[in-house]
Amino acid sequence: MHSPADAVVTKQYELGGKSISVNKWGLALEHSPISTNYRIVTELKQDDGMYIALVKVGAMWVHTIQLSHSTSHLKKGEEVGFFNFGSTVVLLFEKRKVSLNEKLKRESFIRVGEPLANKIDVKFHTSV
């Protein structure tokens, strides 16, 4: 797993306990593995103030999420950890702060360096 952006780690914590499979069968059985499996959440803050949550989700019988960064500052593309047997990563962005890359396809692999999302330059206008 690699950092999605230059950012500072503001929090890191574990959630969940037992894990079920995160493959399409595990997801189809409606056991909510993404929100109930063992997870390590890393909250990141970018220089511009935008927050990102990097959620590493353990798979069935695999609670071996290895973290490989030892500092609170991450560079975009820097390895942050790995799974000993594979699993799932969920990225959470602030609402209305990013737009997903139009070339992303459902159930496709994403490789390091491929763009996932673009920041949206939100400008608020008031009327009197």
DSSP file with accessible surface (Angstrom, degrees, kcal/mol):
  #  RESIDUE AA STRUCTURE BP1 BP2  ACC     N-H-->O    O-->H-N    N-H-->O    O-->H-N    TCO  KAPPA ALPHA  PHI   PSI    X-CA   Y-CA   Z-CA
    1    1 A M              0   0   34      0, 0.0    79,-2.6     0, 0.0    80,-1.3   0.000 360.0 360.0 360.0 144.5    0.0    0.0    0.0
    2    2 A H  B     -A   79   0A  75     77,-0.3    77,-0.2    78,-0.2    76,-0.1  -0.925 360.0 -95.2-130.0 151.1    1.2    3.5   -0.8
    3    3 A S        -     0   0    4     75,-2.9    74,-2.9    72,-0.3    75,-0.1  -0.410  24.6-148.9 -64.4 132.5    0.4    6.9    0.4
    4    4 A P  S    S+     0   0   35      0, 0.0     2,-0.3     0, 0.0    -1,-0.1   0.622  74.9   1.0 -77.6 -11.2   -2.2    8.6   -1.9
    5    5 A A  S    S-     0   0    9     70,-0.1     2,-0.5    73,-0.1    73,-0.1  -0.985  86.7 -79.4-163.1 163.9   -0.7   12.1   -1.2
    6    6 A D  S    S+     0   0   80     -2,-0.3    41,-0.4    69,-0.2     2,-0.3  -0.680  75.0 138.6 -68.5 123.2    1.9   14.1    0.6
    7    7 A A  E     -B   74   0B   6     67,-2.2    67,-3.3    -2,-0.5     2,-0.4  -0.983  53.6-111.7-162.8 168.4    0.4   14.3    4.1
    8    8 A V  E     -BC  73  45B  43     37,-2.5    37,-2.2    -2,-0.3     2,-0.6  -0.921  33.3-121.1-110.6 136.1    0.8   14.1    7.8
    9    9 A V  E     + C   0  44B  27     63,-3.2    35,-0.2    -2,-0.4     3,-0.1  -0.675  33.4 173.8 -75.6 117.8   -0.6   11.2    9.9
   10   10 A T  E     +     0   0B  62     33,-2.7     2,-0.3    -2,-0.6    -1,-0.2   0.764  65.6   1.0 -95.7 -31.6   -2.9   12.8   12.4
   11   11 A K  E     - C   0  43B 124     32,-1.1    32,-2.9     2,-0.0    -1,-0.4  -0.986  54.7-173.2-151.7 152.8   -4.3    9.5   13.9
   12   12 A Q  E     + C   0  42B  77     -2,-0.3     2,-0.3    30,-0.2    30,-0.2  -0.953  21.8 152.3-149.3 128.5   -3.9    5.8   13.5
   13   13 A Y  E     - C   0  41B  89     28,-2.1    28,-3.1    -2,-0.3     2,-0.3  -0.973  36.1-115.8-154.0 163.8   -6.1    3.2   15.2
   14   14 A E  E     - C   0  40B 128     -2,-0.3     2,-0.3    26,-0.2    26,-0.2  -0.798  27.4-179.6-106.2 147.3   -7.4   -0.3   14.9
   15   15 A L  E     + C   0  39B  69     24,-2.4    24,-2.8    -2,-0.3    21,-0.1  -0.943  40.6  22.1-137.1 160.6  -11.1   -1.4   14.6
   16   16 A G        -     0   0   49     -2,-0.3    21,-0.2    22,-0.2    22,-0.2  -0.001  52.5-139.8  77.6 177.2  -13.0   -4.7   14.4
   17   17 A G  B     +f   37   0C  43     19,-0.9    21,-0.5     1,-0.6    -2,-0.1   0.179  68.8  36.7-138.3 -96.7  -12.1   -8.2   15.4
   18   18 A K        -     0   0  187     19,-0.2    -1,-0.6     1,-0.0     2,-0.4  -0.220  69.9-146.0 -65.7 158.5  -12.9  -11.3   13.4
   19   19 A S        -     0   0   15     18,-0.2    42,-0.5    40,-0.1     2,-0.2  -0.977  12.1-165.3-131.7 143.9  -12.7  -11.1    9.6
   20   20 A I        -     0   0   52     -2,-0.4    40,-0.2    38,-0.2    17,-0.0  -0.702  48.1 -66.8-113.6 173.0  -14.6  -12.7    6.8
   21   21 A S        -     0   0   29     -2,-0.2    -1,-0.1    38,-0.2    38,-0.1  -0.258  33.0-157.8 -61.3 141.7  -13.6  -12.8    3.1
   22   22 A V        +     0   0   20      4,-0.1    -1,-0.1    11,-0.1    65,-0.0   0.233  59.0 109.7-104.5  15.0  -13.6   -9.5    1.3
   23   23 A N  S  > S-     0   0   69      1,-0.1     4,-2.4    65,-0.0     5,-0.3  -0.166  93.9 -84.8 -77.9-178.3  -13.9  -11.1   -2.2
   24   24 A K  H  > S+     0   0  136      1,-0.2     4,-2.0     2,-0.2     5,-0.1   0.829 129.8  52.9 -62.8 -28.8  -17.1  -10.8   -4.2
   25   25 A W  H  > S+     0   0  169      2,-0.2     4,-1.5     1,-0.2    -1,-0.2   0.923 109.5  47.9 -71.9 -42.7  -18.7  -13.8   -2.3
   26   26 A G  H  4>S+     0   0    5      1,-0.2     5,-0.9     2,-0.2    -2,-0.2   0.907 114.7  46.4 -62.7 -39.3  -18.0  -12.3    1.1
   27   27 A L  H ><5S+     0   0   85     -4,-2.4     3,-1.2     1,-0.2     5,-0.3   0.881 109.9  54.3 -69.8 -36.2  -19.4   -8.9   -0.1
   28   28 A A  H 3<5S+     0   0   71     -4,-2.0    -1,-0.2    -5,-0.3    -2,-0.2   0.787  96.2  65.7 -70.6 -25.3  -22.5  -10.6   -1.6
   29   29 A L  T 3<5S-     0   0  116     -4,-1.5    -1,-0.3    -5,-0.1    -2,-0.2   0.488 106.1-126.7 -77.7   0.6  -23.4  -12.4    1.6
   30   30 A E  T < 5 +     0   0  168     -3,-1.2    -3,-0.1    -4,-0.1    -2,-0.1   0.837  67.8 134.0  59.9  38.3  -24.1   -9.0    3.2
   31   31 A H      < -     0   0  109     -5,-0.9    -1,-0.1    -4,-0.0    -4,-0.1   0.409  65.6-129.2 -92.2   0.3  -21.8   -9.5    6.2
   32   32 A S    >>  +     0   0   66     -5,-0.3     4,-1.3    -6,-0.2     3,-0.9   0.911  38.5 173.2  55.7  51.1  -20.3   -6.0    5.7
   33   33 A P  H 3> S+     0   0    1      0, 0.0     4,-2.0     0, 0.0     3,-0.1   0.837  72.6  61.6 -60.3 -30.0  -16.7   -7.0    5.8
   34   34 A I  H 34 S+     0   0   60      1,-0.2    -2,-0.1     2,-0.2    56,-0.1   0.873 116.4  30.1 -65.2 -33.0  -15.5   -3.5    4.8
   35   35 A S  H <4 S+     0   0   73     -3,-0.9    -1,-0.2     1,-0.1   -19,-0.1   0.500 129.7  35.5-105.8  -2.5  -17.0   -2.0    7.9
   36   36 A T  H  < S+     0   0   71     -4,-1.3   -19,-0.9    -3,-0.1    -2,-0.2   0.647  90.8  94.1-122.6 -24.3  -16.7   -5.0   10.4
   37   37 A N  B  < S-f   17   0C   1     -4,-2.0   -18,-0.2    -5,-0.3   -19,-0.2  -0.177  94.5 -73.6 -62.9 166.0  -13.5   -6.8    9.6
   38   38 A Y        +     0   0   33    -21,-0.5    20,-3.3   -22,-0.2     2,-0.3  -0.389  66.2 178.2 -58.4 131.8  -10.3   -6.0   11.5
   39   39 A R  E     -CD  15  57B  31    -24,-2.8   -24,-2.4    18,-0.2     2,-0.5  -0.986  32.3-149.7-140.6 151.2   -9.0   -2.7   10.1
   40   40 A I  E     -CD  14  56B   8     16,-2.0    16,-2.7    -2,-0.3     2,-0.5  -0.993  22.3-159.9-117.9 120.3   -6.2   -0.2   10.6
   41   41 A V  E     -CD  13  55B   8    -28,-3.1   -28,-2.1    -2,-0.5     2,-0.5  -0.877   6.8-169.1-103.2 128.5   -7.3    3.3    9.9
   42   42 A T  E     -CD  12  54B   1     12,-2.4    12,-3.0    -2,-0.5     2,-0.5  -0.980   9.8-154.0-117.0 117.0   -4.7    6.0    9.1
   43   43 A E  E     -CD  11  53B  46    -32,-2.9   -33,-2.7    -2,-0.5   -32,-1.1  -0.819  15.4-167.1 -92.8 128.9   -6.1    9.6    9.1
   44   44 A L  E     -CD   9  52B   0      8,-3.4     8,-2.2    -2,-0.5     2,-0.4  -0.888  12.2-160.3-118.0 146.6   -4.0   11.9    6.9
   45   45 A K  E     -CD   8  51B  83    -37,-2.2   -37,-2.5    -2,-0.3     6,-0.2  -0.993  13.1-147.5-127.6 126.1   -4.0   15.7    6.6
   46   46 A Q    >   -     0   0   27      4,-2.9     3,-2.3    -2,-0.4   -39,-0.2  -0.443  31.9-103.1 -84.6 165.3   -2.6   17.4    3.5
   47   47 A D  T 3  S+     0   0  155    -41,-0.4    -1,-0.1     1,-0.3   -40,-0.1   0.819 122.0  57.2 -56.8 -32.1   -0.9   20.8    3.6
   48   48 A D  T 3  S-     0   0   94      2,-0.1    -1,-0.3     1,-0.1    -2,-0.0   0.411 122.9-104.9 -82.4   3.0   -4.0   22.5    2.1
   49   49 A G  S <  S+     0   0   29     -3,-2.3     2,-0.2     1,-0.3    -2,-0.1   0.379  73.5 140.7  94.0  -5.2   -6.1   21.1    5.1
   50   50 A M        -     0   0   10     -5,-0.1    -4,-2.9    47,-0.0     2,-0.3  -0.521  41.4-142.1 -75.0 139.4   -7.9   18.3    3.2
   51   51 A Y  E     -D   45   0B  97     -6,-0.2    43,-0.9    -2,-0.2     2,-0.3  -0.790  17.6-176.7-103.2 145.3   -8.3   15.1    5.1
   52   52 A I  E     -DE  44  93B   7     -8,-2.2    -8,-3.4    -2,-0.3     2,-0.5  -0.995  14.8-148.4-135.5 139.9   -8.1   11.5    3.8
   53   53 A A  E     -DE  43  92B  18     39,-2.5    39,-2.5    -2,-0.3     2,-0.7  -0.954   6.1-160.9-110.3 125.9   -8.7    8.3    5.6
   54   54 A L  E     -DE  42  91B   4    -12,-3.0   -12,-2.4    -2,-0.5     2,-0.6  -0.930  13.2-168.2-105.5 107.4   -6.6    5.3    4.4
   55   55 A V  E     -DE  41  90B  13     35,-3.2    35,-2.8    -2,-0.7     2,-0.6  -0.896   8.5-161.5-107.4 116.2   -8.4    2.2    5.7
   56   56 A K  E     -DE  40  89B   1    -16,-2.7   -16,-2.0    -2,-0.6     2,-0.5  -0.879  12.7-157.1 -97.0 120.9   -6.6   -1.2    5.5
   57   57 A V  E     -DE  39  88B   0     31,-3.0    31,-1.5    -2,-0.6   -18,-0.2  -0.885   7.7-137.8-107.7 121.7   -9.1   -4.0    5.8
   58   58 A G        -     0   0    0    -20,-3.3   -38,-0.2    -2,-0.5     5,-0.2  -0.415  19.4-138.0 -72.2 149.4   -8.0   -7.5    6.9
   59   59 A A  B >   -G   62   0D  13      3,-0.8     3,-2.7    27,-0.3   -38,-0.2  -0.493  44.4 -53.5-101.6 175.9   -9.3  -10.5    5.1
   60   60 A M  T 3  S-     0   0   66      1,-0.3   -40,-0.2   -40,-0.2    -1,-0.2  -0.236 125.9  -6.7 -52.8 126.5  -10.6  -13.8    6.4
   61   61 A W  T 3  S+     0   0  219    -42,-0.5     2,-0.5     1,-0.1    -1,-0.3   0.582 114.0 106.4  62.2  11.0   -7.9  -15.4    8.7
   62   62 A V  B <   +G   59   0D   9     -3,-2.7    -3,-0.8     1,-0.1    -1,-0.1  -0.825  23.3 148.0-125.1  91.4   -5.6  -12.6    7.7
   63   63 A H        +     0   0   86     -2,-0.5     2,-1.0    -5,-0.2    -1,-0.1  -0.061  39.8 117.0-104.7  29.9   -5.0  -10.0   10.4
   64   64 A T        +     0   0   53     -5,-0.1    20,-1.7     2,-0.1     2,-0.8  -0.584  29.0 157.6-104.1  72.7   -1.5   -9.5    9.2
   65   65 A I  E     -H   83   0E  15     -2,-1.0     2,-0.6    18,-0.2    18,-0.2  -0.870  27.1-157.5 -92.5 112.3   -1.5   -5.8    8.1
   66   66 A Q  E     -H   82   0E  81     16,-3.1    16,-2.5    -2,-0.8     2,-0.4  -0.850   2.0-152.1 -96.8 121.9    2.2   -4.8    8.3
   67   67 A L  E     +H   81   0E  63     -2,-0.6    14,-0.3    14,-0.2    13,-0.1  -0.776  14.5 179.6 -90.9 136.2    2.8   -1.1    8.6
   68   68 A S        +     0   0   50     12,-2.0     2,-0.4    -2,-0.4    13,-0.2   0.427  51.0  90.1-119.5   0.3    6.2    0.0    7.1
   69   69 A H        -     0   0   26     11,-1.0    11,-0.1     1,-0.1     5,-0.1  -0.803  44.3-178.6 -98.9 141.0    6.2    3.8    7.8
   70   70 A S        +     0   0  120     -2,-0.4     2,-0.3     3,-0.1    -1,-0.1   0.399  59.1  67.8-118.1   1.8    7.8    5.0   11.0
   71   71 A T  S    S-     0   0   76      2,-0.2    -2,-0.0     1,-0.1   -62,-0.0  -0.741  77.8-124.4-117.5 169.6    7.3    8.7   10.7
   72   72 A S  S    S+     0   0   57     -2,-0.3   -63,-3.2   -64,-0.1     2,-0.5   0.525  90.4  80.1 -89.8  -5.1    4.2   11.0   10.8
   73   73 A H  E     -B    8   0B 124    -65,-0.2     2,-0.4   -67,-0.0   -65,-0.2  -0.903  62.0-171.1-106.4 126.4    5.1   12.6    7.4
   74   74 A L  E     -B    7   0B   5    -67,-3.3   -67,-2.2    -2,-0.5     2,-0.4  -0.918  12.3-146.4-116.7 143.3    4.2   10.7    4.2
   75   75 A K    >   -     0   0  139     -2,-0.4     3,-2.6   -69,-0.2   -72,-0.3  -0.831  39.7 -90.7-102.7 145.1    5.2   11.4    0.7
   76   76 A K  T 3  S+     0   0  155     -2,-0.4   -70,-0.1     1,-0.3     3,-0.1  -0.284 115.6  16.6 -54.0 129.0    2.9   10.6   -2.2
   77   77 A G  T 3  S+     0   0   35    -74,-2.9    -1,-0.3     1,-0.3     2,-0.1   0.278  90.9 138.3  88.8 -10.0    3.7    7.1   -3.4
   78   78 A E    <   -     0   0   67     -3,-2.6   -75,-2.9   -76,-0.1    -1,-0.3  -0.431  62.5-107.0 -69.5 138.3    5.6    6.1   -0.3
   79   79 A E  B     +A    2   0A  90    -77,-0.2   -77,-0.3     1,-0.2    -1,-0.1  -0.479  38.1 175.6 -65.6 132.4    5.0    2.6    1.0
   80   80 A V        -     0   0    2    -79,-2.6   -12,-2.0     1,-0.4   -11,-1.0   0.556  59.1 -48.8-110.9 -17.2    2.9    2.7    4.1
   81   81 A G  E     -H   67   0E   0    -80,-1.3    -1,-0.4   -14,-0.3     2,-0.3  -0.978  47.8-129.6 169.9-175.7    2.4   -1.0    4.6
   82   82 A F  E     -H   66   0E  84    -16,-2.5   -16,-3.1    -2,-0.3     2,-0.4  -0.979  18.8-117.4-157.3 161.1    1.5   -4.4    3.1
   83   83 A F  E     -H   65   0E  34     -2,-0.3   -18,-0.2   -18,-0.2     4,-0.1  -0.890  15.9-144.4-100.7 137.5   -0.7   -7.4    3.6
   84   84 A N  S    S+     0   0   93    -20,-1.7    -1,-0.1    -2,-0.4   -19,-0.1   0.718 102.8  16.8 -72.1 -19.7    1.0  -10.7    4.0
   85   85 A F  S    S-     0   0  167    -21,-0.3    -1,-0.2     1,-0.1   -20,-0.1   0.211 117.1 -99.8-135.8  11.4   -1.8  -12.5    2.2
   86   86 A G        +     0   0   37    -27,-0.0   -27,-0.3    -3,-0.0     2,-0.2   0.163  50.2 155.7  84.7 154.0   -3.6   -9.6    0.3
   87   87 A S        -     0   0   36    -29,-0.1     2,-0.3    -4,-0.1   -29,-0.1  -0.846  39.3 -54.6-176.9-140.4   -6.8   -7.8    1.2
   88   88 A T  E     -E   57   0B  39    -31,-1.5   -31,-3.0    -2,-0.2     2,-0.4  -0.942  26.4-157.9-133.4 145.7   -8.5   -4.5    0.6
   89   89 A V  E     -E   56   0B  60     -2,-0.3     2,-0.4   -33,-0.2   -33,-0.2  -0.973   9.6-163.6-120.9 135.1   -7.8   -0.8    1.0
   90   90 A V  E     -E   55   0B  37    -35,-2.8   -35,-3.2    -2,-0.4     2,-0.5  -0.977   3.6-158.3-118.3 129.9  -10.5    1.8    1.2
   91   91 A L  E     -E   54   0B  45     -2,-0.4     2,-0.5   -37,-0.2   -37,-0.2  -0.935   6.4-164.9-107.0 129.9   -9.8    5.5    0.7
   92   92 A L  E     -E   53   0B  97    -39,-2.5   -39,-2.5    -2,-0.5     2,-0.3  -0.963   6.6-172.9-116.0 129.5  -12.2    8.1    2.1
   93   93 A F  E     -E   52   0B  60     -2,-0.5   -41,-0.2   -41,-0.2     3,-0.1  -0.831  35.5 -88.9-115.3 158.1  -12.1   11.7    1.0
   94   94 A E    >   -     0   0   66    -43,-0.9     3,-1.7    -2,-0.3     4,-0.5  -0.359  58.8 -89.0 -63.7 144.3  -14.0   14.7    2.3
   95   95 A K  T 3  S+     0   0  165      1,-0.3    -1,-0.1     2,-0.1    -3,-0.0  -0.280 107.4   1.7 -59.0 133.1  -17.4   15.2    0.7
   96   96 A R  T 3  S+     0   0  179      2,-0.2    -1,-0.3    -3,-0.1     3,-0.1   0.693 103.6 103.7  61.8  25.9  -17.3   17.4   -2.4
   97   97 A K  S <  S+     0   0   83     -3,-1.7    23,-2.6     1,-0.2     2,-0.3   0.612  80.5  29.2-106.1 -19.9  -13.5   17.8   -2.3
   98   98 A V  E     -I  119   0F  27     -4,-0.5     2,-0.4    21,-0.3    21,-0.2  -0.959  60.3-147.7-137.0 157.2  -12.5   15.4   -5.0
   99   99 A S  E     -I  118   0F  53     19,-2.6    19,-2.7    -2,-0.3     2,-0.1  -0.988  32.8-114.5-120.9 137.2  -13.8   13.9   -8.3
  100  100 A L  E     -I  117   0F 116     -2,-0.4    17,-0.3    17,-0.2     2,-0.1  -0.394  38.2 -94.0 -69.8 147.6  -12.9   10.4   -9.2
  101  101 A N    >   -     0   0   31     15,-3.1     3,-1.7     1,-0.2    -1,-0.1  -0.402  29.8-136.8 -60.0 128.4  -10.8    9.8  -12.3
  102  102 A E  T 3  S+     0   0  190      1,-0.3    -1,-0.2    -2,-0.1    -2,-0.1   0.719  99.7  63.2 -63.3 -20.9  -13.2    9.2  -15.2
  103  103 A K  T 3  S+     0   0  176     12,-0.1    -1,-0.3     2,-0.1     2,-0.1   0.588  76.3 110.9 -83.7  -8.3  -11.0    6.3  -16.5
  104  104 A L    <   -     0   0   58     -3,-1.7     2,-0.4    12,-0.1     6,-0.1  -0.433  53.5-158.7 -66.8 139.5  -11.5    4.2  -13.3
  105  105 A K    >   -     0   0  160      4,-0.1     3,-1.3    -2,-0.1    -2,-0.1  -0.946  25.2 -97.7-122.4 144.5  -13.6    1.1  -13.9
  106  106 A R  T 3  S+     0   0  232     -2,-0.4     3,-0.1     1,-0.3    -1,-0.0  -0.281 105.7   7.6 -57.4 137.1  -15.6   -1.0  -11.4
  107  107 A E  T 3  S+     0   0  178      1,-0.2     2,-0.3     0, 0.0    -1,-0.3   0.775  98.9 132.1  60.6  31.4  -13.7   -4.1  -10.2
  108  108 A S    <   -     0   0   58     -3,-1.3     2,-0.3     1,-0.0    -1,-0.2  -0.743  60.1-105.8-108.1 161.1  -10.5   -3.1  -11.9
  109  109 A F        -     0   0  171     -2,-0.3     2,-0.5    -3,-0.1    -4,-0.1  -0.611  25.4-150.1 -83.0 146.0   -7.0   -3.1  -10.5
  110  110 A I        -     0   0   87     -2,-0.3     2,-0.3    -6,-0.1     3,-0.1  -0.973  12.0-153.8-118.1 128.3   -5.3    0.1   -9.7
  111  111 A R    >   -     0   0  166     -2,-0.5     3,-2.2     1,-0.1     0, 0.0  -0.686  33.2 -83.3-101.4 155.0   -1.5    0.3   -9.9
  112  112 A V  T 3  S+     0   0   96     -2,-0.3    -1,-0.1     1,-0.3     0, 0.0  -0.277 116.4  23.2 -54.6 132.4    0.9    2.6   -8.0
  113  113 A G  T 3  S+     0   0   78      1,-0.3    -1,-0.3    -3,-0.1     3,-0.0   0.211  88.3 125.3  94.6 -15.1    1.1    6.0   -9.8
  114  114 A E    <   -     0   0   93     -3,-2.2    -1,-0.3     1,-0.1     2,-0.2  -0.608  69.1-109.4 -76.6 136.4   -2.3    5.8  -11.6
  115  115 A P        +     0   0   78      0, 0.0     3,-0.1     0, 0.0   -12,-0.1  -0.439  36.9 176.1 -69.1 134.2   -4.5    8.8  -10.8
  116  116 A L        -     0   0   45      1,-0.4   -15,-3.1    -2,-0.2     2,-0.3   0.776  62.1  -7.2-100.6 -43.3   -7.5    8.0   -8.6
  117  117 A A  E     -I  100   0F  27    -17,-0.3    -1,-0.4   -15,-0.0     2,-0.4  -0.974  55.4-134.0-153.2 162.0   -9.1   11.4   -8.1
  118  118 A N  E     -I   99   0F  94    -19,-2.7   -19,-2.6    -2,-0.3     2,-0.1  -0.958  31.1-110.6-122.1 143.1   -8.6   15.1   -8.6
  119  119 A K  E     -I   98   0F 103     -2,-0.4     2,-0.5   -21,-0.2   -21,-0.3  -0.437  27.8-135.7 -68.4 144.1   -9.2   17.9   -6.1
  120  120 A I        -     0   0   73    -23,-2.6     2,-1.3    -2,-0.1    -1,-0.1  -0.891   9.5-135.8-101.8 129.0  -12.1   20.1   -6.8
  121  121 A D        -     0   0  125     -2,-0.5     2,-0.5     2,-0.0   -24,-0.1  -0.729  28.0-163.4 -85.4  96.3  -11.5   23.8   -6.4
  122  122 A V        -     0   0   62     -2,-1.3     2,-0.5   -25,-0.1    -2,-0.0  -0.739   9.9-175.2 -88.3 125.7  -14.6   24.7   -4.5
  123  123 A K        -     0   0  142     -2,-0.5     2,-0.4     2,-0.0    -2,-0.0  -0.983  14.1-146.1-120.3 128.8  -15.5   28.4   -4.3
  124  124 A F        -     0   0  182     -2,-0.5     2,-0.4     2,-0.0    -2,-0.0  -0.798  12.1-164.9 -96.5 134.9  -18.4   29.6   -2.3
  125  125 A H        -     0   0  169     -2,-0.4     2,-0.3     2,-0.0    -2,-0.0  -0.946   2.3-158.5-117.6 138.8  -20.5   32.5   -3.4
  126  126 A T        -     0   0  134     -2,-0.4     2,-0.4     2,-0.0    -2,-0.0  -0.853   4.0-149.9-113.4 151.0  -22.9   34.4   -1.3
  127  127 A S              0   0  120     -2,-0.3    -2,-0.0     0, 0.0     0, 0.0  -0.945 360.0 360.0-119.7 145.2  -25.8   36.5   -2.4
  128  128 A V              0   0  192     -2,-0.4    -2,-0.0     0, 0.0     0, 0.0  -0.815 360.0 360.0-108.6 360.0  -27.1   39.5   -0.5
